[in-house]
């Protein structure tokens, strides 16, 4: 279970995240929607350790040692590695097991592209590589930053399918401005605006 | 300030020269003997003369090649070290590196060779005896600064997301740099580095200002004695070298492109 309490983050005088608290049960999918600049990306960055909070705590099962995975909006794949290279880089360097790499590629439907470089992939394939890369380290919580913003409608559907397939098996947080798409996917929806989080029933 | 900077560099050079000389006695000065530039007697066969001068110029060009490779091998990595200094979080270190880069890039290489060669003797009474070594030190320092600025540009243009993707995967800064960033910095620097490398092979002839008997110095020696063609002939050596370098760099660039599947 993810428990976020009193999370605060300011940039200068702007309160990007203003005293946000929420909980998320294991296996649930949470969508955070809201206008850009509303602070929703900052929450993901705080969860993933890309920003340090000014205040507040992030606990997974009561501990601070939980792990997060992040699928970036523009994927940030490593251009000099193949699909397989991209997803095994971290476990290889961290001396962790990566024998499940092909299994994960199979799951996201990319096994036949395993020896391709990112420059040879379509937008949807890049995104699935990014998902596979995040899944390799078996994070407690998987985060998506604007997963549908860079894709055309057909690929958006494809990603929604993948998200639906992952639903229940992983604990997921999706940040998006695309309300309509995500309402079907998410168990819970919250709106983030002006640094405040409010629940959308 | 400029003076002070070279003073430090020069004293380091002088020490290095001392140890270097103990091991090897001025290996590059062997051909700088008077006999080299005597005008051949009139009865020398034209073809024999051409052959003799070609070999002499080639022997001089050997020194240009040595300066070229030593500078590349040392300055390419050293440039990256300077880049770290330029981008350091420590403001004093950053300013120091910026000043050094400004001084070195902002002054003629010829003058820098003079300074490395003469200043240790003038100030510390430890004359720089090895002319080649003085030239090499000046070249390495000069070119590291140019390379550093090229790397800095490439590093600053790296998408922030590459660093963040590495960090999110739990990789340390060092691992992110060596396994993710470095390749891309090299790839994005090759065109600019290629330019500098072409400049370098031409710049090597500046070593003659401290009497390193490289190709142009020898050609000029013939010119001073009234025979002008070896000076023009030396052009062939430079053009051959730049052609080879251009070819090699083109291959290297294509290889880097292949490494990203392009």
HADDOCK unambig.tbl for C-alpha pairs under 7 A between the chains (distance, minus, plus):
assign (segid A and resid 48 and name CA) (segid B and resid 168 and name CA) 6.32 0.50 0.50
assign (segid A and resid 69 and name CA) (segid B and resid 168 and name CA) 6.86 0.50 0.50
assign (segid A and resid 70 and name CA) (segid B and resid 168 and name CA) 6.89 0.50 0.50
assign (segid A and resid 76 and name CA) (segid B and resid 161 and name CA) 5.60 0.50 0.50
assign (segid A and resid 76 and name CA) (segid B and resid 162 and name CA) 5.71 0.50 0.50
assign (segid A and resid 76 and name CA) (segid B and resid 165 and name CA) 6.24 0.50 0.50
assign (segid A and resid 78 and name CA) (segid B and resid 180 and name CA) 6.68 0.50 0.50
assign (segid A and resid 79 and name CA) (segid B and resid 260 and name CA) 5.54 0.50 0.50
assign (segid A and resid 80 and name CA) (segid B and resid 259 and name CA) 5.89 0.50 0.50
assign (segid A and resid 80 and name CA) (segid B and resid 260 and name CA) 4.54 0.50 0.50
assign (segid A and resid 81 and name CA) (segid B and resid 260 and name CA) 6.85 0.50 0.50
assign (segid A and resid 90 and name CA) (segid B and resid 169 and name CA) 6.09 0.50 0.50
assign (segid A and resid 90 and name CA) (segid B and resid 171 and name CA) 6.76 0.50 0.50
assign (segid A and resid 117 and name CA) (segid B and resid 260 and name CA) 6.00 0.50 0.50
assign (segid A and resid 117 and name CA) (segid B and resid 261 and name CA) 5.29 0.50 0.50
assign (segid A and resid 119 and name CA) (segid B and resid 260 and name CA) 6.94 0.50 0.50
assign (segid A and resid 119 and name CA) (segid B and resid 261 and name CA) 6.35 0.50 0.50
assign (segid A and resid 119 and name CA) (segid B and resid 262 and name CA) 6.52 0.50 0.50
assign (segid A and resid 120 and name CA) (segid B and resid 261 and name CA) 6.71 0.50 0.50
